[in-house]
Amino acid sequence: MSNITTEDGMDKANTMHRENNTDDLELEAQGYKRAMPRRFSLLSLLSLSFALTASWNGFGSAIGTGLAEFSASGVLWTLIIAATMSWIVSLGMAELSSAYPNSGAQYYWSFRVAAPEWAPFASYVSACVSTAGWWLGNASVANFIAAMILAMVKISIPEYTIHPWHQWLLYTAVLWLAVAINVFGSRFVPLFSKFFLYFSLASLLATIIAILACAAPNFQKASWVFGDTTNSTGWDNKGLLFILCLLNNAYGFMGTDAGAHLAEEIPNPMVNVPKVIVSGSYFPQIPWPFALACLFVTVDVERVIAPPSGLPLIEIYYQATGSKAATIALLAAFALCMFGCATANIAGSSRQIWAASRDNAFPGSRWWSQVSPRFQMPLNAAVLSAVFTMANSTLTKS
């Protein structure tokens, strides 16, 4: 029996070795050599994509703005439109990743599919826009986490006064903790990603059940949830408000390209990366039940649009549960899910910068294209992401 087990293990190892060799040869055909281990599986990369997209968390963090722009029906129906648009774009990226499994993703694809005379320009613009998108996205996530933590403290200690520098310190701490996990826990990032997948799904289900059960039978009218278009902005152009509400909901669907940026860290990327992107494109459907639950338990709309705490989600949870303890518990779960997004963002943004820097796309590319021999990940690129995001917040506050 031990001999059979040993032989099976050797066969599996040999198969993986052959697959890695084939993957490396395909990468070399694109002009690159593998610099990092292929430590992600299909499930762990799908989990990282889910953590980064965080679609139900993205919706919850922006629900107040949508309600102000186009009320409940605008929030609900533009959510479906935004999800459909995200799905279509994701299918296109899945097709490109099957042909060109490269961590540069949009940067590399632009070069390969553009006309020869435009390829360098299109590739460079794509690299800059993608990198800026990663950084700004992480800034919004870290800022929201910091605001939620302070709000929970304020709920627990009413006499506590929140100062801007408190939020900045927490914002900075979130950023660097996400970097630390990616660096010192680089081997365990796939495991962390799977944890965030399961925790986020469990939190979503628990939140929906909790707010509906606690609010029953004091629900908002269905006519308001599905049909009200009242806007609280003072603007009269409903077409523009509809578009703004759509853009607001699109925020929760960013990140379905995450798998493409780690294409060089998963076996058989020509097959597995498209699977991750296509599977991840269905995640945007998840916020709809959460949106319905939030809208049905919203009784005082004005307090959600202009909440005393500054965070509409807090008001929704409190109106539903009537309990500070329950509100804090739900917010804590929400904040942890958002932190999974921040961690995945550092993973994706560092690969984006590293991949583009291999082709000298940025100033200082010699530094950003380095892979740490100890941690086997683009350490310098990860630190750059956090530094820029922190500096951006500092300049904004000043």
Secondary structure, 3 states (H helix, E strand, C coil): CHHHHHHHHHHHHHHHHHHHHHHHHHHHHCCCCCCCCCCCCHHHHHHHHHHHHCHHHHHHHHHHHHHHHHHHHHHHHHHHHHHHHHHHHHHHHHHHHHHCCCCCCHHHHHHHHCCCCCHHHHHHHHHHHHHHHHHHHHHHHHHHHHHHHHHHHHHHCCCCCCCHHHHHHHHHHHHHHHHHHHHHCHHHHHHHHHHHHHHHHHHHHHHHHHHHHHHCCCCCCHHHHHHCCCCCCCCCCHHHHHHHHHHHHHHHHCCCCHHHHCHHHCCCHHHHHHHHHHHHCCHHHCHHHHHHHHHHHCCCHHHHHCCCCCCHHHHHHHHHHCCHHHHHHHHHHHHHHHHHHHHHHHHHHHHHHHHHHCCCCCCCHHHHCCCCCCCCCCHHHHHHHHHHHHHHHHHHHC
